[in-house]
């Protein structure tokens, strides 16, 4: 009689949360990169005014993201994600002063979607810290495709640093290593599966 042993049951793959976010949002990123406006900008078909409009929208978004940072630093869940090296608002304001002039604040033209986006960031910052992190992950995109966009725009309009400071992360020597560390923090966040789904949904909403 031959003894038999039961083979161990296969275990389901545990997907790191950062990978889950990346995979679930990849389609949205491709759609936004291929959208008419960005496609035209990266193909050299947009005007300087088109680019100024984009910088203006970015300013409103990052004014919301970074404007609530002092309060977010007091939240244990959020604090590890906040790094001065990521700060974009001063660069955006310098870009706008270069592109428009010192009165750039009076000339800002924000589209309704941008206004709603900024309002949503402030809302989740006040009521749902994990939702704020969902919006904060856009910095990963800035350190990825954003670097390429900055080079393309610089060539198109003859900018060296002025006008494209938003895309220059001078305080991050190794963007790849920085992104890996950020993703490790996402993976270590103590979220239950249901909360993870909420965060992913918020990333997709953004």
N, C-alpha and C positions, 0 to 999 in steps of 0.2 A: 504494500500500500504506500503510495507516494504522498508525502505531506504537501499541502498546498498553503500558500499564504495569500492573503488578499493584497492586491496592488494598491498602493496609496492613491486616494482620489486626487485627480488633478486640481490644483488650486487656481482660483481666478487671479488674473494679473491685476496687481494693484497699480493703478496709474497715478503717478505723482500729480498733485493738483496743478502745478505750473504747466505740465504737459497737457492736462485736460483743458485748461484755459486756452493754450496755444492752438490745440487741435480744433476746439469748438469755435474759436474766433477766426480761424484762418480764412474761411470763406468771406467773412465780413471785411477782413483786411484786403483781400483781393478785389472785392467789389469796390471798396473806397479808392484803392489805387488805380482801378480802371475806370473810375467815374469820369465823366466828361471834363470837369474842371481840372482835376489832377492830371489826367492823361494829357490834356492840352498843355498844361504847365510844364510837364516833364518832356514833352516833345518840342518845346520851344515855340508853341503856338499861342501862348498867353502874353498879355501885355504887362508892363510894370504896374499899371493900376490893378490888374487882376491879382498880381502878387501882393500888393499892398492890402487888398481886401482880405486875402488869406491871413496875412500877418495880424490884421485887426481882429479876426475871429480867434486866432490863437491867443492874443492878449486877453480877451475876455474869458476864455477857458482857463488859462493859467492864473489869471487874477483870482478866479474862484478856487482853483485847486490850492494855490499857495497862500491865499488870503486866510484860509482856515487852518493853516499849519500850526500856528501857536497853540490853538486849542487841541489839535490832533496829537501834538507831542505829549500831552498829558494822558493819552489813551494808550495803555500798555500794548494792545493789539496792533496799533498803527505805528507807534514810535519807531520800531526797527526799520520801517520802510522809508522813513524820511531822512534824506541826506542833502546837505547844502550843495553837494556837487551836482545835484539834479536841477537846482533852482533855475527857472527859465525867465521869470518875469523881468528882472533887470535887463536881460539881453533883448527881450521883446520891446521894451520901452526904448532902449537905445536904437533898435532897428527902426521903430516907428518915427523917432526923432530924425533919423537920417533920411528915411524915405519920404516923410511928410513935412516935417518941420517941428519946431518947439511947441506949436499949438496942436499937435496931433490928437490930443484928447478931445478937442472941440470938433475934429473932423472924422472921428470914428463913425463908421456905419456898420452896425451889427445886424445880421440877418436873424429872423425869428428863431430858427433852429439853434443858433448859438446862444441866444438869450435863454431859451428853455434848457439847454445843456448846462449852462453855468448855474441856473437856478436849481437844477437837479443835483449838481455837485454839492451845493450848499445845504440842500435838504438832507441828503444822506449823511453829510458830515455832522449834522446836528442830531440825527436820529438813529443812524445805523453805521457804525464805524467800518464794518466789513464792506459795506457798499462804497464807502469812500476809497477803500483800497482797490475796489474794482475799477474805479476811475483813475486812480493813481498808476495803474499798470500801463497807462498810455506812454509813460516814460520809457518802457521797454521798446516801444515802437520808435520813439525818438532816437534811441541809441542804436536802432537797426536801420530801417528804411530812411529815417530822418537824416542820417549822415549822408546818404546817397543823394537825397533830395537837395540838401544844402550845397553839395558840389555841383549838381546840375544847374541850380538857380544861379550860383556864383558865376559859372561860365556863361550862362545865358545873358545876364545883365551886367557882367563885368565887375561883380562884387568880389572883394578879397575877404574882408571880415565885416566891414560895415554893411548892414542890410541883411546879413545872414547869421548874425550872432546867435540867434535861437538854435541853430543847428550845430553850434560849436561847443563841445563839452571839454573845455580846457582843463578842468579839474579831475577828469576821468582819463587816466593814462591808458587803461585797458578796458574798453567797453564790453568786450566779451566776458571778461572775468567779473566785471561789475554786474552784468545781466545774470550770470550764473549764480552769484551770491544773492541777488534779488529773488531769483526763482527758488533758491533754497529756503528763503524766508517764507515765500508763498507755501511751499510744501510743508513747512513746520507750523503753519498757522493752525490753531486747535479748533478747526471747524468740523462739525458733524456733516455727513453727506448732504443733508437737506440744506444746510447753510452754504455749502460749496456750490450747490445748484443755484441758489439765489445769487451768489457772487458772479457765477458765470453768466447768468441771465442779465445781470447788471452790466457786465462787460459788453455783451451783445447789444444791449440797449444803448450804451454809449456809442 
